[in-house]
Amino acid sequence: MRKAERIIITSLFGSVIFITRVFVPPPIDKLLIVVDAIFLVLGALFLKKWGATSVGAVGGVLTGLWRPAVPFSFIFIFIYGILVDISLFGFQVRATNEGVNQNRLIMSLSLSTVLIALISYYATSIGINIIINSQILEMMVLLMGPISGAVAGYASSYLWNKYLRNINIDN
């Protein structure tokens, strides 16, 4: 993949993440972590090395520029990209013209989504007291994190295996 194509994919996917973070009102924007996860995974599958991190960085910078008073927007999206890249590597999810292993992708994304959910929840509830720390919220984070990750893993593997696997991905 040429450098211009890499930049276009990174910018496009990062822009979608920016739109879900900025123009969708809370708490609905938190439910759209599935959309963010899909674009991070697709970025990783297309771009290979640190693709999700690159997409997360672009989405985070755009969000941070739009909301400079909330520096966590950049930090959490960027960390989420790193977690997706690391979990894809750890579960050995490979983008090939034959497709991706759906079960590994679902497990990988479930793990990275629950980790970023816990990190962001505890950073905002315990670290800086923006939200109230409660057991109900903790249980929702522990329940919805893996569910959101599994849904995003299924959707991204379906998209890749059905429609995107034949796009030239050679670097």
Steps between C-alpha positions, in 0.01 A plus 500: 500500500642835401559777749218714357253211538611446860447869578156499336386190692638633829337841449166358389470251785626754755244752374216255555618450859513879541140531376374234744676671790408863427172523314305227679360610837584316824421228607431374148861573402614243756290235328677577174822350630399212272543729198834624632617143556401393148698783343800438726502132403456572131784750526717232658406243238565732207808680633661209687762645738343733756202567274246529782737726691533728198124514449449563873760777496326678211157462660639612834680805362190614310284449809757674719512799266122527505478460879827635640356518852464120504851357451376151580337475158839471333653286772223238513459464124877474455533241779208306351686485168811370676296237686337384176838465327652312794202266540491425126869414520450294816213300352688471170224652289633526145343678204519276197319465172340185643351700789556541871432257781167622635534346848846643559387842383197492730713397801763761416251783470306391809818513706616837371152652535454389859850627583438847355158508668658424838789742445272787399245425772752487781696798370187716495336365817790442737781699339329834451145451636315607186244222543379330813661167585226242550470124487215522250716696258788259556278204418371674186857566387596137566192378313481742209875510426531140384158504334590812300834346410339175388246684285774712344721192449220314327408799283858576397578135424182477294589816308854380440413144404202592281599828333851625575736202493565525127615860512874514440662511844863441404739759637 
